[in-house]
Amino acid sequence: MTIANLESAQESAQLVNVEQGLVSRRIFSDPEIYQLELEQVFARCWLYLGHESQLPNRGDYINVFMGEEPVLVVRNRQGKINAFINSCRHRGNRVCRADAGNTASFLCTYHGWTYDLDGKLIGVPGHQELYHGELNRGQWGLPQVAQVASYGGLIFGTFDPDAPSLDEYLGDMRWGLDMLLGQGDMVAVPGIVRWQMYVNWKFPSDNAIGDTYHGRISHLSAIVAGHTGANATDMARVRPPAIGKRRGFSMVMEYGHGLNADYIDDSRFNWDSPSAYWLKDAETIKRLGPMRSRIPRSNQNVFPNLFVNSGSRELMLRNPLGPRKLEIWKTMLIDRNAPPEAARAQLFGSNRHFGPGGVFEQDDGENWDQSTNNSASPVARRYDLNYSMSLGYGEVVEDELSPPRIETVTSEHCQLWMYRCWAEFMAAPSWKHLREHHSRPHGQRL
């Protein structure tokens, strides 16, 4: 990054006012800020690539994106998972256009340059006749993703060789991810559901990380119409809890991750639902511990753009396609050993809840669309957005039950924390600087 670009990124970071809980609308629509995000956030962070169960065999691959970069994730002949940019070094054409499959090599259909499962250039038509044997194929392999690692079957990659390990990057977020991954032997349901929205990627991320404030308003018509969670009682008769009365907690974590979660409310929870089987399993309860085994739902965001819903067992990656557009990729996880009726209930509930046909997703998408549009309007963008709910009242509890948490499920602590960390990524000249100076929740009052 040039000095001028770094200075612009540092100026962008000033558009978040943590002390007053204010965020400038510019960060949701400005093309220059978006381009800086691609460098300062998406080219640095560990980004979700897929689930190991999608690559069971040697030669299996999936075609994904890291930010706007097309990336091939491949299990090589030794069983190792590699990732490299899906762009031929000759003219830049993609070397693979299929979403997923199994292959021995990748051939660019433009001029025939061929790459192996490690991204090495192994075939060049006319290498002797046209290049006179002088092209050093060892220097013209596909650009590698600098680091690739997995946690609990979730594959992540980062383009930055100086980034910390995946375990360090996730940190306490691993405790949250285990609320999903610890429910059983989780595998990905075949196929990825995709759809596009004309929204800035940060609005879905801040919604995922802790916005329970909107549910009684945005989703009320769906609830009254009979839409319920898989484990809820009849919500058409049992109204949502009054504002401020919902029982749960929130967590903020290093590098911008966060979550909110509900404690089980026995007056509203349907223990007879097929999807509740794992909450009654002794081994699962032991594995998750006394606190996590009493949490039927959590909404989580692995910064920057992976939404994890432990209740419906969904992974939703919000890939940016510009400052005002994104494409969502949804993967459902399922317990390999789940009772058939539980698996059916989960898939049915997931598809009617989130996704292109999901009733909640349609409500959310309209909200994010309008928020994005109004962030670009020349007069409205003069006025900051308010993220000050409960500012100064977020007492961080630190005990042996969990990582640091806030004993409230409805606040704006998680959203403001995410924008605080976004600003730190934007301002930091390097990962070394970021590791030394980033915000930590320990000892905080938010």
Salt bridges, closest charged atoms under 4 A:
ASP30 OD2 - ARG26 NH2 3.40
ASP30 OD2 - ARG381 NH2 3.82
GLU37 OE2 - LYS202 NZ 2.66
ASP99 OD1 - ARG194 NH2 3.49
ASP167 OD1 - ARG174 NH1 3.83
GLU168 OE1 - ARG435 NH2 2.63
ASP178 OD2 - ARG292 NH1 3.95
ASP185 OD2 - ARG336 NE 2.87
ASP211 OD1 - HIS214 ND1 3.24
ASP234 OD2 - ARG237 NE 3.04
GLU254 OE1 - HIS438 NE2 2.53
GLU254 OE1 - ARG440 NE 3.97
ASP262 OD2 - ARG246 NH2 2.78
ASP262 OD2 - ARG297 NE 2.59
ASP266 OD2 - ARG294 NH2 3.55
GLU314 OE2 - LYS330 NZ 2.83
ASP363 OD2 - HIS219 ND1 2.95
ASP364 OD1 - HIS214 NE2 3.29
ASP364 OD1 - HIS219 NE2 3.18
GLU395 OE1 - ARG445 NH1 3.99
GLU398 OE1 - HIS442 ND1 3.13
ASP399 OD1 - ARG405 NH1 2.82
GLU407 OE2 - ARG405 NE 2.55
GLU436 OE2 - LYS432 NZ 2.92
GLU436 OE1 - HIS437 NE2 3.84
